[in-house]
């Protein structure tokens, strides 16, 4: 029996596939799921799957689902050889990347000569972690310079633990902190100085990547995208915005985003004022690359390529972008932010979220409240 069915903890069963039609139908009836006649049909219906009972064909089934971009949970060991197990681990671990170097935890505690992984094998990095990651990125670019490549370099600094190479610390350890956080009394200045030193280090490392692209004469036709994930993880200056990492206020979720593609029509100095989010990266990058994305599920993101190339913005429709963290949800339109407590802020006239205008704008507040409620319901499906 080649039994596979969708299963995510806390999520209902959605599809069943089995070579025995009677078994598939029995399980589908029991769990209120659909019967999928083929792997392609099954993969189209689910995001994740459990492979149950070990058989010879389960390696092929699991690999086929992983190749189609689905998460796979294996209930029992079923690969016949170490090579098969390594293949499945490589596919799942690499998430489609041909080469992987780094760590898989959301946070890392060692920044100098750190324990890392290289294509699933434990290794020991050399030097400061951001420098080491950049070294490997430069080697990857050099190796693949003759053909199109994607090089994703997610730095994990600035962040605790507060450790940085000496030369960058020396630049900041006695420097005056002239710009303080909105809640300055909560700020720990030595941590802020180390964060600033880490930013200087990142600036240097990003500069190394850009310089290598120039040296290899790849800069003109290489899309460079630099962005972050959230606001600062300590109380420090962030432009006067309310909140920090972990909150759903502007200071917790707003991030920098820089694009460079000289040969692709992005002009230096271009500023896009329309709100955007990480959900927009996939449709924008596939549009720039002139390729179709894998899969046919609807996307929440928008293609920003026209805005980045300076196209007219008169027809760009307003939108809401939702942010959620620890059960808290806020929503942002071009003009307003609606926070988790139901307060409404005019982000054009009040970017620091100082004045709640919900009572003055009851229709706008009601529209946001309904949108957030609908988003919560959809997210629970």
N, C-alpha and C positions, 0 to 999 in steps of 0.2 A: 504494500500500500504506500503510495506517495502522498501522504496526508500533509497539507500545509494550510494554515488558517491565520487570519490576522489576529494579533493579540498584543495589546499594549496595556500595562497595568492601569486600571481605572477607566479604560476605554472599551466600548462595546465591540463585539465581533462584527465584522462587516462582510467578510467573504471566506469561502471554503473552496479548496481545490483538492481533489483526490481522484486517483485513477479508477477507483470503484465508485460508480455513480450513486449506489444505494447508501454508502457510508457518507459521501459528501452531502446528499440530501438530508440524511438523518441529523447530521451535525448542523446544517444550515437551519433546519426547522427548530432544533433545540435552542440555538443561539440567536435566531431571528436574523440570519445572515443570508447573503446571496451565494449561489453556486457559480463558480467560475470554471468554464470549460477548458481553459488553457492558462499557461503561465502569463502570457501577455494580458489576458483579460483580468487575471488575478492582480497583477502588478498595477493595472490601471485603477483598480478599486481600492487599494490599500496603500498606507505609508509604511507600515511595519508588518512583519510576519513572524510566526513561530513555526519552526520545522520540527515535527514530532516523529518519534519512533525511528531508530536508525536503520537505514537500508542503503544498499549500494548506490542508489540513484540520488540520494539526498545531497551528496556533494554537488552534483550537477544542478539540482534544484536551488540550493542555497547560493551557488555561484551565479546562476541565472538571475535570481532576484537581486543580488548585490550589484550585478552588472546593470540592472535596470534602476539603480539608485534607491532601492528600498532597504530599510533596516531589517535585520534578520536576527531572531533569537533562536538559538539551538537548544532544545530541551535535553538532548543526550548526545554524547560524543558519537559522531557517525563518519568521520573521514577515515579512509583506509590507510593512508600513508601520511608521514610528517609533511611531505610536500603539499598534499592537499590541504592540510590544516594551515600551513604557512600561506598558501594562496588565498584562502578565505580571510585570514587575519590581515593580510596585506591589503585586500580590497576594502574590507570594512574599515581598517585603521587609516588608510591613506585617503579615504573619501574621494577617490578619483585622481589623486595626485600621483605622478610617476615617481617622485622622490620626496621623502619626508625627513626633516631634521628638527628636533625641538622637544617639547614636553606636552603631555596630554592632560595635565591638571589645569583647572581654571586659575590657579595661583601657584607660584613656585618660591621655595624658601632659600635656594642657594643661587647666588649671582656670580660667583667667581669659580672658574673651573667646574661648572655645574654638571650634575649627572643628567644626561639627556638620552634621546633615542635617535637612531639613524636607520630608517627603513625597518623598524621593529627590533633593532638590536641595541642593547644598552651601550652607551659611549660616555666619555667624559669630555666636556667642552674645554676650550682653552681660553683663559682670560675672562673678562667681563661678559656677561651673557648677551647683551645687545651687540657688542663688538663681534662676538663669536657667531651669532646669527647672521650678521651682515657679511662676515667673511664667507660663510657658506652660500649666501645669496649671490655674492660676487662670483664665486666659483661656478655656481649653477648658470649664471648669465653668460659667463665666458664659454662654458661647455656647449651652450645651446644658441650661441650668437648667430649661427648661420641659418636658423629656422625660427618660425614663430614660437614663442614660449609664454607661459604664465608663471610668474614668480611672486608668491604671496609671502610677505614677511611680517607677521604679527608680533611686533615687539611687546614685551610685558612690562616695560617701564614707561613713565615714572610710576612707581608703586613701592610699597613696603615689600621686603625689608629695606631699610634705609642704608644702602651701600652703593658706592659709586667709585669709579677710578679716581685716584688721588689728584690727578691734574685738573679734573673737572670740579672736585670738591674744593680745591684751593682757590678756584675762581669765585666761589660763592660763600665760603664759610664765614667771612667777615663782611660780606657785602650788605649794605643797608637794604631792608625790605620796605620799599617805598609804597608798594601797592598791597593793601591788606584785604583779607576776606571780609564779606559782609558781616560775619559774626567774628570779628577780630579777636575777641577775648578767648575764643576756643582754639585759636591758631597756635601751633607749636612751631616756633621759628626755625629751630634746627631741622625739623622735618621739611619745612617749606624750602629751606636752602638746599637740602639734598634733592628735593623734587626738581628745583630749578637746575641743579647740576646735572640731573638725569636728562632734562630737556635739552641742555647744551650738548650732552653726549649723543642724544638722538639726532639733533640737528647735524652734528658731525657725521654720524653714520648714514643718514639720508643723503647728505652731501657726497659721501663716498659712492653711493649707488648712482646718483646723477652723474658724477664725474666719470664713472666707468662706462655708462651709456654714451657719454660724449666721446670718450676715448675710442670706443668700439664703433662710433658713427651710427649708433642705433637710436639716438635721442629723438630724431625727427619723426620716426615712425613707431615710437613706443609710447603707449598710454601709461602714464604714471599717476597713480591714485593714492592719496594720503588721507587717512581719516582715523578717528578714534571711536571708542564705544560709549563713553559716558563722561560725566563731569569729574572733578577731582575727588580723590578718595580721602582727603583730609580737608579741614577748613583752611582754605587759602583763596587768594584773589582769583576770581573767574569772571571778570567783567561786570561785577555787581549783580549778577543773576542770582535768583533765589534757589537755595538747595545745593546739594552736592551728590556725589555718587550714592546710589541707593534710594534717592527720592525720585519722584516723577514730576518735579518742578523743572523749570527751564534750565537751572544750573545743574540738575542731575542728569539730563538727557541730551542737552545740546552739545554738539561736537564740531570741531573743525572738519573741513572737507576741501582738499585742494586737488585739482586736476591739471595735468600737463600733457598736451599732445600737439606739438607744433605743426606736424604734417597733417593733422586731422581736422584742422579748422578751429581749434581752441586758441583764441587770441590772448596774449599776456594782458593781465589787468581786468579780465572779464569777471564781473560780479553777478552771481545769480541770487536774487533776493527771495525768490519763491521757496517756500519750505520744502524740504526733502528729507528722506530717511534712508537707512541702509536697505530697505526693501526696494529702493529704486536702482540699486547698483546692478543687479542682474539684467533687467530690461535695458538699461543704458549701455552696459558693456557689450551685450550681444548685438545691440544696434550698431555700436561703433565698429565691432568686428565683422558685421555683415553676416552673422550666422544665426541659425534657429536654435532656441534653447531646447534642452532635453525635457520631455514631459509635456503634458497638455493641461495640467491643473491651472485654474485661474490665478493670476498674480495680483497682489495688492499694490505693488510698486508701479511707478510710471517711468517711461523713457525720457530721460533728461537731456538727451543728446542735442536736440534742437536748442534748448536754453543755453547749453554750454557753448554752442557754436554761434550764439548771439541772435537767434531767431526772434522774431517779434513775440511779445508775451501777452498781447491783448486778448488772445483767445484761450489763454491757459486757465482752465477752470479751478476754482477754489477746491480745497480738499480738507479732510481731517486726518491727522496722523496720531495714532494711539500709542501711548507708552504705558507699560505695566511693570511693576516690581513689588514683590512681597504682597500681592493682593491689592495693591494700590493702582489706580488707573487715572491717567489724565489724557486729555485730547487737545490737539493744537490745530488751529486753522491759520490762514495767513495773518489774521488780525488778532485772534483771541487764543487764550489757553484756559481750559476748564479743568480745575484741579480735582483731586480725589475727594475733597470735602464739599464739592459743589460750588466753590468760589470761581468767579469768572474775572479774567484779567484782560485788559486791552494791551496787547504786547507791542503795539505801535507807539502809543503814548506813554505806556508804563511797562517798559521791558524788565523792570526789577520786581514785578508782581507786588506792588505796594498797596494798591487800592482794588478792593473787590467791587465790581460793577454789576453783579448779578441782579441786584434790586433795581438798578437803572436800566438794565437790558434783559427783562424777564423772558422775552421771546427767544433771544439768542441763548440764554442759559437753558431754557427748556429744550431747545433743539440739541444742544450738547448733551444734556442729561439723557435724552432719548437715544442719541447715537451711542453713548457709552453703555447704556443698558443693552442695546442691540448687540454691541461688540462683545459684551460679557457673555451673552447667550450663545453667540456664534463660536466664541472661544471654547465654550464648554462642550461643544458637539464632538 
